[in-house]
Amino acid sequence: MKGVSYVTDDSNKKVAVQIDLKLLEKYDVEMEDLIDGIIAESRKDEEKKPLADAIKNLRRKGKLK
């Protein structure tokens, strides 16, 4: 894909990806969705908390009225 390059290790295994910033600007909504998905996947095993507790916490911190 144009604008995308892979970084490989000594055994030629793909370990990272480089994306041209101009490509990111062109697909900013899709990239945001991709990043959101990566974050969600990385947090899937975290402890779940009730929404009511999250709202209380945000109100206490003054971030929600």
VENRALIN-V203586 format. One record per pair of residues at least 6 apart in sequence whose C-alpha atoms are under 8 Angstrom apart, sorted by the first residue. I is the first residue (numbers start at 1). J is the second residue. Records with the same first field share a line. If there is no record, write none. Layout:
I = J / J
This chain:
3 = 19 / 20 / 23
4 = 17 / 18 / 19 / 20
5 = 17 / 18 / 19
6 = 14 / 15 / 16 / 17 / 18
7 = 14 / 15 / 16 / 17 / 18
8 = 14 / 15 / 16
9 = 15
24 = 31
55 = 64
58 = 64
59 = 65
